[in-house]
Amino acid sequence: IEVIYNHVILVLKGVSLSVPKGGITALLGGNGAGKTTTLKAVSNLLHSERGEVTKGSIKYR
């Protein structure tokens, strides 16, 4: 996915995330690494400019 703030600042580019079914997954990174932005984009709380979010074969965006 790609996320751009205020139509100017590219904050995520080329992010790919796979979460296995039935497990616990942690997203780790330093301050400002994009953890919260990634989770917001995946959960559709934040609009991504490009890319798709899927669950199995179902596309959510």
Summary of the structure (lengths in Angstrom):
residues: 61
radius of gyration: 12.0
end to end distance: 10.4
largest distance: 37.8
contacts: 108
relative contact order: 0.26
helix: 13%
strand: 21%
